[in-house]
Amino acid sequence: MITCYQSKYYIPCVKQRKLCIALFAAYFCFGPFAPGKFIYTMSCITLLSDLSLQDASVGVAKGILMQYMPDAPIIDISHEVTPFNVRQAAYLLSSVRKNFPAGTVHVVLCDIFSEKSPRLALFEADGCYYLSPDNGILPLALGTESATAWECVLPDNGATFTDWLHTTGRMIQELQTKTPADLGLKSLQLKAPAGIPAEPTDNHTINCNVIHIDQYENVVLDVTKQQFDAMANGRSFRLEFMLIEEITELSTGYNDVRPGFKLCRFNNSGYLEICVNRGKAASLFGLKLGGKYNDIKINFR
């Protein structure tokens, strides 16, 4: 005897299951997860800008991005980058980017209109996407001096701040289901960063620049531990600044010296910094971001 369950429900359910299996198979064979077409699942959006918090610009940026990705968390890296300071922006991006999971989209809004015809660059690295002006920030932050990116098309009639944000929002939205290749974006050779010091002319001296001063007035220099160790090669050093100050030992932490005493150390981002234990190095020594009279150099002997 055929039961009511078998006659009414069982056969349709079998057909539905077969249909679902077929649809899933087609999706994984020909959809975004097909071989060579992996799509990152977005985890969050980060914002780094020189907009400050004195007006509504940051709010405008977040509002427009949320129109395209309403469920994505937006995390602020900083909005206090010194206006037009590409090197400071690159340092901050470099300092945080490896702490975010794969699928993060990093949006940089620093010195957007540095060029007469600004270009919005899309770059992919370590499972994350980067959307930034093509003004030298990405090569500095990612250590990719000759990297190839993709150019995102801006409105033909000239890009305003809101045009830039709408293009950024649409791009993030489309990257949830397509790769840059699927979007038909043309490749873009990233602009080389400007004003970067040349390699040392001899084997004894590095001329340094201040690229950031933090809340505690620790002065961050554009020298990484890797660069320092390669140049030192086991030799002693003397860090000289402001003509009369010098430091000849590397410290691990601030408490390696007494309160009020100066030191130099590599910070968590791997950059050399001049500090004062429980003091303010920038104010004490008159060191300034991009200052012409900092006169900082490291001599190896």
C-alpha positions in Angstrom: 0.0 0.0 0.0 1.3 3.5 -0.9 1.2 5.9 2.0 0.0 9.5 1.8 3.6 10.6 2.5 5.0 8.6 -0.4 2.4 9.6 -2.9 2.0 13.3 -2.1 5.4 14.4 -0.8 8.2 12.0 -1.4 8.4 12.1 -5.2 8.4 16.0 -5.4 11.0 16.2 -2.6 13.3 13.9 -4.6 12.9 16.0 -7.6 13.6 19.2 -5.6 16.7 17.7 -4.1 18.0 16.7 -7.5 17.3 20.2 -8.8 19.2 21.8 -5.9 22.2 19.5 -6.4 22.3 20.4 -10.1 22.1 24.1 -9.3 24.9 23.9 -6.7 27.1 22.0 -9.1 26.6 24.5 -11.9 27.3 27.4 -9.4 30.6 25.9 -8.3 31.7 24.8 -11.8 30.9 28.0 -13.6 30.3 30.7 -10.9 32.8 32.8 -9.0 34.3 29.8 -7.3 35.3 28.1 -10.5 39.0 27.3 -10.9 40.9 30.6 -11.5 38.0 32.7 -10.4 38.3 32.9 -6.7 36.4 35.8 -5.1 37.4 37.1 -1.6 34.7 37.2 1.0 34.9 40.8 2.3 35.5 41.0 6.0 35.5 44.8 6.5 36.4 48.2 5.0 39.2 50.4 6.4 39.5 54.1 6.0 42.7 56.1 6.0 42.5 59.8 5.1 43.9 63.3 5.5 40.3 64.7 5.9 40.6 65.3 9.7 37.5 65.4 11.9 36.8 69.1 11.8 34.0 68.9 9.2 31.7 66.3 7.7 34.0 64.9 5.1 34.6 61.6 6.9 30.8 61.2 7.5 30.2 61.9 3.8 32.7 59.2 2.9 31.2 56.6 5.2 27.6 57.4 4.1 28.4 57.0 0.4 30.3 53.7 1.0 27.4 52.4 3.1 25.0 53.0 0.2 26.9 50.2 -1.6 27.9 48.0 1.3 25.4 48.6 4.0 26.4 45.5 6.1 30.1 46.0 5.9 31.8 47.3 9.1 33.9 50.4 8.4 37.0 50.7 10.6 38.9 54.0 10.9 42.7 53.7 10.7 43.3 57.5 11.0 41.9 60.7 9.6 44.8 62.8 11.0 47.3 62.3 8.3 49.1 65.6 7.6 47.5 67.1 4.5 49.3 65.9 1.3 51.9 63.9 3.3 52.1 60.7 1.2 54.9 59.2 3.2 53.1 59.5 6.5 50.0 57.9 5.0 52.1 55.1 3.6 53.7 54.5 7.0 50.3 54.3 8.8 48.9 51.9 6.1 52.1 49.7 6.3 51.8 49.6 10.1 48.3 48.2 10.2 47.6 46.3 7.0 49.0 42.9 8.2 46.7 43.0 11.2 43.6 42.7 9.1 42.1 39.4 7.8 42.0 38.4 4.2 39.0 40.0 2.4 39.6 43.4 3.9 39.3 46.4 1.5 41.6 49.2 2.4 40.4 52.6 1.2 42.9 55.4 1.2 41.6 59.0 0.8 44.9 61.0 1.1 45.9 63.7 -1.4 43.3 62.5 -3.9 43.7 65.4 -6.3 47.5 65.5 -6.4 47.3 65.3 -10.2 45.4 67.3 -12.8 43.8 64.0 -14.0 43.6 61.9 -10.8 43.6 58.2 -11.1 41.9 55.7 -8.7 44.1 52.6 -8.4 43.0 49.1 -7.4 45.7 46.8 -6.0 45.6 43.2 -4.6 48.0 41.9 -2.0 47.9 39.2 0.6 44.2 38.4 0.1 43.2 42.1 0.5 42.2 44.8 -1.9 43.5 48.4 -1.8 41.8 51.4 -3.4 44.0 54.5 -3.4 44.9 57.5 -5.4 47.8 56.7 -7.7 50.2 59.2 -6.0 52.9 56.9 -4.6 51.2 55.7 -1.4 50.8 52.1 -2.4 54.4 51.4 -3.5 55.6 52.9 -0.3 53.2 51.1 2.0 53.4 47.7 0.3 57.1 47.7 -0.8 56.2 47.2 -4.4 58.0 49.9 -6.3 57.1 48.7 -9.8 53.8 46.9 -9.1 51.0 46.6 -11.6 47.5 47.6 -10.5 44.2 48.3 -12.2 42.7 51.7 -13.0 39.2 52.3 -11.9 37.2 54.5 -14.4 36.1 57.8 -13.0 33.5 60.1 -14.6 34.5 61.7 -17.9 33.5 65.1 -16.8 36.1 65.3 -14.0 36.0 63.7 -10.6 34.7 65.4 -7.5 35.2 64.1 -4.0 31.7 62.4 -4.1 32.4 61.1 -7.6 35.5 59.4 -6.2 33.6 57.9 -3.3 30.8 56.6 -5.5 33.3 55.0 -7.9 35.0 53.4 -4.9 31.8 52.1 -3.4 30.7 50.6 -6.8 34.1 49.0 -7.2 33.9 47.4 -3.7 30.4 46.2 -4.4 31.4 44.6 -7.8 34.4 42.9 -6.3 32.1 40.8 -4.1 31.1 38.8 -7.2 33.8 39.5 -9.8 37.6 39.7 -10.1 39.4 42.7 -11.5 39.9 40.7 -14.7 36.1 40.1 -14.9 35.5 43.8 -14.6 37.6 44.5 -17.7 39.8 47.0 -15.9 43.0 48.1 -17.7 46.3 47.6 -16.0 48.0 50.5 -14.4 51.7 51.0 -13.6 51.7 52.6 -10.2 53.3 56.0 -9.9 56.7 55.9 -8.2 56.8 57.7 -4.9 58.3 61.2 -5.1 61.0 62.6 -2.8 62.3 59.4 -1.5 66.0 59.6 -0.6 68.5 57.8 -2.8 70.5 54.8 -1.6 73.5 55.8 0.6 76.3 57.1 -1.5 78.8 55.3 0.7 78.8 52.4 3.2 78.9 54.6 6.3 75.9 57.0 6.4 72.2 57.0 6.1 70.4 60.4 5.9 67.0 60.0 7.7 63.6 61.8 7.4 60.8 62.1 10.0 57.7 60.4 8.6 55.5 60.4 11.6 55.2 61.8 15.1 52.8 59.8 17.4 50.6 60.9 20.3 53.5 60.5 22.7 55.8 62.6 20.4 58.0 59.6 19.5 59.7 60.6 16.3 59.5 57.8 13.6 62.2 57.8 10.9 62.1 56.3 7.4 64.6 53.5 8.4 63.4 50.0 8.9 65.2 47.3 10.9 65.9 45.4 7.8 67.6 48.4 6.2 69.5 49.3 9.4 70.8 45.7 9.9 71.9 45.4 6.3 73.8 48.7 6.5 75.3 48.1 10.0 76.6 44.6 9.2 77.7 44.2 12.8 79.3 47.6 13.1 78.6 50.2 15.8 76.6 53.3 15.0 76.0 56.9 16.0 72.5 58.5 15.4 73.0 62.2 15.1 70.3 64.9 15.0 69.8 68.6 15.5 73.6 69.0 15.1 74.4 68.4 18.8 72.4 65.3 19.9 73.5 61.7 19.5 72.5 58.2 20.5 74.9 55.2 20.2 72.9 52.3 21.5 69.7 50.6 20.5 67.1 50.1 23.2 64.4 47.4 23.3 61.9 49.3 25.4 61.5 52.8 26.9 62.5 51.7 30.4 66.0 50.7 29.2 66.9 54.3 30.1 65.9 56.5 33.1 62.8 58.8 32.8 63.7 61.9 30.9 66.6 60.3 29.0 66.6 59.9 25.2 66.8 56.5 23.4 66.2 55.0 19.9 64.4 51.8 19.3 62.5 49.9 16.6 58.8 50.2 17.1 56.2 47.5 16.5 56.0 48.4 12.8 59.8 47.8 12.4 60.7 51.5 12.0 63.5 53.3 13.9 62.2 56.0 16.3 63.7 58.6 18.6 62.1 58.7 22.0 62.3 60.1 25.5 61.3 57.8 28.3 58.1 59.4 29.8 58.9 62.6 27.8 58.2 64.2 24.4 61.1 63.8 22.0 59.6 66.0 19.2 59.1 69.0 21.4 62.3 68.5 23.4 64.5 68.4 20.4 62.5 70.5 18.0 62.1 67.7 15.5 59.3 68.2 13.0 57.4 66.1 10.4 59.2 66.9 7.2 61.3 69.5 8.9 64.1 71.1 6.9 66.5 71.5 9.9 66.1 68.1 11.6 69.5 67.0 10.2 69.2 63.4 11.2 71.8 60.8 10.0 73.2 57.5 11.1 76.9 56.9 10.9 78.3 53.4 11.0 81.9 52.7 12.1 
